[in-house]
């Protein structure tokens, strides 16, 4: 797909988005169209943060990658964190261990191995600022050559548009809806349609354990005792149709 056609298609989808879930779908499309496998929307880490998972707002990263990343406390030693603090434009990189020649950033060998094990040799990330002053970033990961400058400019414009729309919808959402993440709402919608955890896991490319975790979090947040009550309350609060 040529650049203008690709940008127009994704931009049109973002402009018509009416829910945060639609923006998440658009982010997945952006990742796909630029040859990446995963996307992550997360709060920007500060010096006291040691774990990635609590920062994540939305992601398609494999749960075992996130778990291993946090078990090894890779966040404080990730070379991207200090670089992102001084960036206003997208940052693109290729994973290189310390003993391989190349430009920055250079990753600790163990972190580089984890990235390569999950086919995440190349990435691009963009720091973003919400309307309330909070700092975020969107990151794409996969296995492709480094982005060209025109590609980097294009992906930067699309990520900025995606976040602008997401941030606006987040602010406009009812207070009750903000209690649940996009993934929790997504799992909840499928549950309301009679899907089992295993079926939802296959639809969303998640593990059964992750689906159940999302449902359990939603049950606690909405002060329910089981899934049946959760679905009924979510419909009553108009969180789902």
C-alpha positions in Angstrom: 0.0 0.0 0.0 1.4 3.4 -1.0 2.1 5.9 1.8 -0.7 8.3 1.0 -3.3 5.6 0.7 -2.2 3.9 3.9 -2.1 7.2 5.9 -5.5 8.3 4.5 -7.1 4.9 5.4 -5.8 4.8 9.0 -6.4 8.6 9.5 -10.0 8.2 8.4 -10.6 5.3 10.8 -9.2 7.3 13.6 -11.3 10.4 12.8 -14.5 8.4 12.9 -13.6 6.5 16.1 -16.3 6.9 18.8 -14.8 4.6 21.4 -11.4 3.9 22.9 -11.7 0.3 21.7 -11.8 1.6 18.1 -8.6 3.6 18.7 -7.0 0.4 20.1 -8.0 -1.4 16.9 -6.5 1.5 14.9 -3.2 1.2 16.8 -3.1 -2.5 15.9 -3.6 -1.6 12.3 -0.8 1.0 12.4 1.5 -1.6 13.8 0.5 -4.1 11.1 0.8 -1.7 8.2 4.3 -0.6 9.2 5.5 -4.2 9.6 5.4 -4.4 13.4 3.7 -7.1 15.5 2.9 -5.4 18.8 1.8 -2.0 20.1 1.8 -0.6 23.6 0.2 2.5 25.1 1.7 3.2 28.5 2.3 5.8 31.1 5.8 7.3 30.9 8.1 5.7 33.6 9.6 7.9 36.3 12.8 7.2 38.3 11.0 5.2 41.0 9.3 2.8 38.6 10.7 -0.7 38.4 7.9 -2.6 36.6 6.4 -2.3 33.2 3.0 -3.9 33.7 1.6 -1.3 36.1 2.4 1.4 33.5 0.6 -0.3 30.6 -2.7 1.2 29.5 -3.2 -1.0 26.5 -1.0 -3.5 24.8 -0.8 -6.6 22.5 2.5 -7.7 24.0 2.6 -11.4 25.0 1.9 -11.8 28.7 5.0 -14.0 29.1 7.2 -11.2 27.7 5.8 -8.7 30.2 6.2 -11.2 33.1 9.8 -12.0 32.2 10.6 -8.3 31.7 9.3 -7.5 35.2 10.8 -10.5 36.9 14.2 -9.4 35.7 13.6 -5.7 36.6 14.6 -4.7 33.1 12.8 -1.3 33.2 15.4 0.6 35.2 18.2 -0.6 32.9 16.4 -0.3 29.6 18.4 2.2 27.5 15.2 3.6 25.9 13.9 5.1 29.1 16.5 8.0 29.4 16.4 8.6 25.6 12.6 9.0 25.6 12.8 11.7 28.3 14.5 14.0 25.9 12.6 13.2 22.7 9.6 15.0 21.2 9.7 13.0 17.9 9.4 9.3 17.3 12.5 7.3 18.3 13.4 4.2 16.2 16.0 1.6 17.2 17.3 -1.9 16.5 18.2 -4.3 19.3 21.9 -4.6 19.7 23.7 -6.3 22.6 26.7 -4.5 24.1 29.3 -6.6 22.2 27.8 -5.7 18.7 29.0 -2.6 17.0 26.3 -0.1 16.0 24.7 3.1 17.1 22.8 3.7 20.3 20.9 2.4 22.1 22.8 -0.6 23.2 20.8 -3.1 25.2 22.0 -5.3 28.1 22.6 -8.8 26.7 19.8 -10.4 28.7 17.2 -7.8 27.6 18.3 -8.1 24.0 17.9 -11.9 24.2 14.4 -11.5 25.6 13.5 -9.1 22.8 14.9 -11.4 20.1 13.2 -14.4 21.6 9.9 -12.6 20.9 10.8 -11.4 17.4 11.1 -7.8 18.7 14.4 -6.8 17.0 13.2 -3.4 15.9 11.0 -0.8 17.5 9.7 2.7 17.4 8.3 4.8 20.3 6.8 8.2 20.6 6.5 10.3 23.8 3.1 12.0 24.2 1.5 14.5 26.5 -2.2 14.3 27.5 -4.4 17.3 27.9 -4.1 17.1 31.7 -0.3 17.1 31.6 0.3 13.4 32.1 3.1 11.8 30.1 2.6 8.7 28.0 4.3 6.8 25.2 3.2 4.6 22.3 5.6 1.9 21.2 5.6 -0.5 18.3 7.7 -3.6 18.3 8.5 -6.3 15.7 11.1 -7.7 13.3 11.7 -5.4 10.3 14.4 -3.1 9.0 14.8 0.3 10.6 12.1 2.7 9.5 13.1 5.2 6.7 12.8 8.8 7.5 9.5 9.2 5.5 8.1 6.1 7.3 9.2 7.6 10.7 7.5 10.9 9.9 4.3 9.1 8.8 4.1 6.8 11.8 4.7 9.8 14.1 1.7 11.7 12.6 -0.5 8.7 12.9 0.5 7.9 16.5 0.0 11.5 17.5 -3.5 11.4 15.9 -4.3 8.1 17.6 -3.3 9.4 21.0 -5.2 12.7 20.6 -8.4 10.9 19.8 -7.8 8.4 22.6 -7.2 11.1 25.1 -10.3 13.0 24.1 -12.5 9.9 24.4 -10.9 9.1 27.7 -11.9 12.5 29.1 -15.4 12.3 27.7 -16.1 8.8 29.0 -18.4 8.5 32.0 -16.7 8.1 35.3 -17.9 4.5 35.7 -16.4 3.6 32.3 -13.0 4.9 33.3 -13.0 2.2 36.0 -12.4 -0.5 33.4 -9.6 -0.7 30.9 -10.3 -1.2 27.2 -9.2 -4.8 27.5 -11.5 -5.4 30.5 -14.4 -3.9 28.5 -13.6 -5.9 25.5 -13.5 -9.2 27.4 -16.7 -8.1 29.2 -18.5 -7.5 25.9 -17.7 -11.0 24.6 -18.7 -12.5 28.0 -22.1 -10.7 27.6 -22.5 -12.5 24.3 -22.1 -15.9 26.0 -18.5 -16.6 25.1 -16.4 -18.7 27.4 -13.0 -17.7 28.6 -11.4 -20.1 26.2 -13.4 -18.7 23.3 -12.6 -15.1 24.2 -8.9 -16.1 24.6 -8.9 -17.4 21.0 -10.7 -14.4 19.6 -8.4 -11.9 21.3 -5.2 -13.9 21.0 -4.8 -14.1 24.8 -4.3 -16.9 27.3 -7.3 -18.2 29.3 -5.5 -17.0 32.4 -5.2 -13.4 31.1 -8.9 -13.4 30.1 -9.9 -14.6 33.6 -7.6 -12.0 35.2 -9.4 -9.2 33.2 -12.8 -10.5 34.3 -11.8 -10.8 37.9 -10.4 -7.2 37.9 -13.7 -6.0 36.4 -15.7 -7.9 39.0 -13.7 -6.2 41.8 -13.9 -2.8 40.3 -17.7 -2.9 39.8 -18.2 -4.5 43.2 -19.8 -7.7 41.8 -19.7 -11.3 43.0 -19.7 -13.2 39.7 -19.7 -12.8 35.9 -23.5 -12.8 35.7 -23.8 -9.9 38.1 -20.9 -8.2 36.3 -22.6 -8.3 32.9 -26.0 -7.2 34.3 -24.4 -4.2 36.1 -22.3 -3.2 33.1 -25.4 -3.2 31.0 -27.3 -1.1 33.6 -24.4 1.4 33.7 -24.3 1.4 29.9 -20.7 0.3 29.8 -21.8 -2.3 27.2 -24.9 -2.8 25.1 
